[in-house]
Amino acid sequence: METPPVERILAFLAGFVALDDAQRAAVRAVTRIERYPRGTILLAEGAPAGESWLVIEGCVRVFRRGDGGGERTVAFHTELHPAVPPTFGTDAPSPVSFACLEDVVASASTPAEEARALAAHPAFESFCRVMGDVLLARMQQVHIDTVTRRPEDRYLDLVARRPDLLQRVPQYHIASFLGIQPETLSRIRRRLTRRDAGR
């Protein structure tokens, strides 16, 4: 039997903080689950960010338009990855778009919903802060690795950390995320395949 989305969120939160029965009930009460079909644009570049999401199932791609008219992928959010627009909670236009590469099930929230939840359940603030600090540290490390390492090393890191993406995401999106052309990614993969075959 499939685990309900809210119970998956509770299991995720338990990795950061210990929740008592009352807190677990509160999380269930304030969680809004949404389902988005593949191809849905959750947020368009230039629009204000009215919601943030915790992906429970599926894959969300974050990207921005390049100067030459193309797109640069900046992130993939899959199961139990928070997808928070950088301008969430403000009226500023988003510098990136969020799009569903697969059918997506997510917990969605607006700034007003989050404010009401924190007002009704002050204990949420402490575990949201703990979780936010851990996730921010992870994102900063990924960013540092992305901008300071060679493309081949970035690809190997992606294979090690998130091998599922290689089966779920088109190669041209992977190449865009790594900051290289699809042809360069193909050469890297061929070179690594030959190297592994020679061992």
C-alpha positions as CSV (number, residue, x, y, z in Angstrom):
1,M,0.0,0.0,0.0
2,E,1.4,3.4,-1.0
3,T,2.3,5.8,1.8
4,P,0.1,8.9,1.8
5,P,1.9,12.1,0.8
6,V,1.6,13.7,4.3
7,E,3.1,10.7,6.0
8,R,6.0,10.9,3.6
9,I,6.5,14.5,4.6
10,L,6.4,13.5,8.3
11,A,9.1,10.9,7.7
12,F,11.2,13.5,5.9
13,L,10.8,16.0,8.8
14,A,11.7,13.3,11.3
15,G,15.2,13.3,9.8
16,F,15.7,16.8,11.1
17,V,13.7,17.0,14.3
18,A,11.7,14.8,16.7
19,L,8.0,15.5,16.4
20,D,5.5,14.6,19.1
21,D,2.0,13.5,18.4
22,A,0.5,17.0,18.6
23,Q,3.1,18.4,16.2
24,R,2.5,15.5,13.8
25,A,-1.2,16.2,13.9
26,A,-0.5,19.9,13.3
27,V,1.6,19.2,10.2
28,R,-1.2,17.0,8.8
29,A,-3.7,19.8,9.5
30,V,-1.7,22.6,7.7
31,T,-0.3,20.6,4.7
32,R,-1.9,21.2,1.3
33,I,-1.2,18.5,-1.2
34,E,-1.4,19.4,-4.9
35,R,-1.0,17.4,-8.1
36,Y,0.4,18.9,-11.3
37,P,0.6,17.2,-14.7
38,R,3.8,16.9,-16.6
39,G,4.6,20.2,-18.4
40,T,2.9,22.4,-15.8
41,I,4.7,25.7,-15.3
42,L,4.6,26.2,-11.6
43,L,6.3,29.6,-11.8
44,A,7.3,31.6,-14.9
45,E,10.4,33.7,-15.0
46,G,9.5,37.3,-14.3
47,A,6.3,36.5,-12.4
48,P,6.0,37.0,-8.6
49,A,6.5,33.8,-6.6
50,G,3.2,33.1,-4.9
51,E,3.9,29.6,-3.7
52,S,6.8,27.3,-2.7
53,W,6.7,23.5,-2.9
54,L,8.0,20.4,-1.3
55,V,8.2,17.8,-4.0
56,I,6.8,14.4,-2.9
57,E,6.7,12.6,-6.2
58,G,8.0,13.7,-9.6
59,C,10.7,16.1,-10.9
60,V,10.6,19.9,-11.2
61,R,13.2,21.7,-13.3
62,V,14.4,25.2,-12.4
63,F,15.8,27.2,-15.3
64,R,16.3,30.7,-16.7
65,R,16.5,32.2,-20.1
66,G,20.0,32.9,-21.5
67,D,21.2,35.8,-23.5
68,G,21.1,33.9,-26.7
69,G,17.5,32.8,-26.2
70,G,18.3,29.3,-24.8
71,E,17.7,28.1,-21.4
72,R,20.1,27.3,-18.5
73,T,19.0,24.6,-16.1
74,V,20.0,25.6,-12.5
75,A,18.4,22.8,-10.4
76,F,16.3,19.7,-10.4
77,H,13.9,19.1,-7.5
78,T,12.8,15.5,-7.0
79,E,11.4,13.5,-4.1
80,L,11.5,15.3,-0.8
81,H,13.4,18.3,-2.2
82,P,12.1,21.7,-1.3
83,A,11.5,23.9,-4.3
84,V,11.6,27.5,-3.0
85,P,11.7,30.3,-5.5
86,P,14.5,32.8,-4.6
87,T,11.9,35.7,-4.4
88,F,9.3,33.7,-2.4
89,G,7.6,36.0,0.1
90,T,8.3,39.2,-1.9
91,D,6.7,41.0,-4.8
92,A,9.9,40.8,-6.8
93,P,9.8,39.0,-10.2
94,S,11.3,35.6,-10.1
95,P,14.7,35.3,-12.0
96,V,13.9,31.6,-12.8
97,S,11.1,29.4,-13.9
98,F,9.9,26.2,-12.3
99,A,8.4,23.5,-14.6
100,C,7.2,19.9,-14.0
101,L,9.3,17.4,-16.1
102,E,7.1,14.6,-14.7
103,D,3.7,14.4,-13.1
104,V,4.3,16.0,-9.7
105,V,2.7,15.6,-6.3
106,A,3.8,18.3,-3.9
107,S,3.0,20.1,-0.7
108,A,2.3,23.7,-1.7
109,S,2.2,26.8,0.5
110,T,1.8,30.5,0.1
111,P,3.5,33.1,2.4
112,A,0.1,33.7,4.1
113,E,-0.4,30.0,4.7
114,E,3.0,29.7,6.2
115,A,2.4,32.7,8.4
116,R,-0.9,31.3,9.7
117,A,0.7,27.9,10.4
118,L,3.6,29.6,12.4
119,A,1.1,31.7,14.3
120,A,-1.0,28.7,15.2
121,H,2.0,26.4,16.0
122,P,5.0,28.5,17.2
123,A,7.1,25.3,17.6
124,F,7.1,25.0,13.8
125,E,9.5,28.0,13.6
126,S,12.4,26.1,15.4
127,F,12.3,23.0,13.3
128,C,11.8,25.0,10.1
129,R,14.9,26.9,11.0
130,V,16.9,23.7,11.6
131,M,15.7,22.2,8.4
132,G,16.4,25.4,6.4
133,D,19.9,25.7,7.7
134,V,20.8,22.1,6.7
135,L,19.2,22.4,3.3
136,L,20.9,25.8,2.7
137,A,24.3,24.3,3.5
138,R,23.7,21.4,1.1
139,M,22.7,23.9,-1.7
140,Q,25.7,26.0,-1.1
141,Q,28.0,23.0,-1.4
142,V,26.4,22.0,-4.7
143,H,26.8,25.5,-6.0
144,I,30.4,25.6,-5.0
145,D,31.1,22.2,-6.7
146,T,29.2,23.3,-9.8
147,V,31.2,26.5,-10.4
148,T,34.7,25.3,-9.4
149,R,35.0,21.8,-10.8
150,R,35.7,20.5,-14.3
151,P,32.6,19.3,-16.3
152,E,33.7,15.7,-16.1
153,D,34.0,16.0,-12.3
154,R,30.6,17.7,-12.1
155,Y,29.1,14.8,-14.1
156,L,30.7,12.2,-11.9
157,D,29.4,14.0,-8.8
158,L,25.9,14.0,-10.3
159,V,26.2,10.3,-11.1
160,A,27.3,9.6,-7.5
161,R,24.8,11.9,-5.7
162,R,21.7,11.7,-8.0
163,P,21.9,8.7,-10.4
164,D,18.1,8.7,-10.8
165,L,18.3,12.0,-12.7
166,L,20.2,10.3,-15.6
167,Q,17.2,8.0,-16.2
168,R,14.5,10.6,-15.7
169,V,15.9,13.8,-17.3
170,P,16.7,14.4,-21.0
171,Q,20.4,14.6,-21.7
172,Y,20.2,18.1,-23.0
173,H,18.8,19.3,-19.6
174,I,21.6,17.4,-17.8
175,A,24.1,19.1,-20.1
176,S,22.5,22.5,-19.4
177,F,22.7,21.9,-15.7
178,L,26.4,21.1,-16.0
179,G,27.0,24.2,-18.0
180,I,28.1,22.3,-21.2
181,Q,26.8,21.4,-24.6
182,P,25.0,18.1,-25.1
183,E,27.8,17.0,-27.5
184,T,30.4,17.6,-24.7
185,L,28.3,15.5,-22.3
186,S,28.2,12.7,-24.9
187,R,32.0,12.8,-25.3
188,I,32.4,12.7,-21.5
189,R,30.1,9.7,-21.2
190,R,31.8,7.9,-24.0
191,R,35.2,8.5,-22.5
192,L,34.1,7.3,-19.1
193,T,32.5,4.2,-20.7
194,R,35.7,3.3,-22.5
195,R,37.7,3.9,-19.4
196,D,35.5,1.6,-17.3
197,A,35.5,-1.0,-20.0
198,G,39.3,-1.0,-20.0
199,R,39.6,-1.8,-16.3
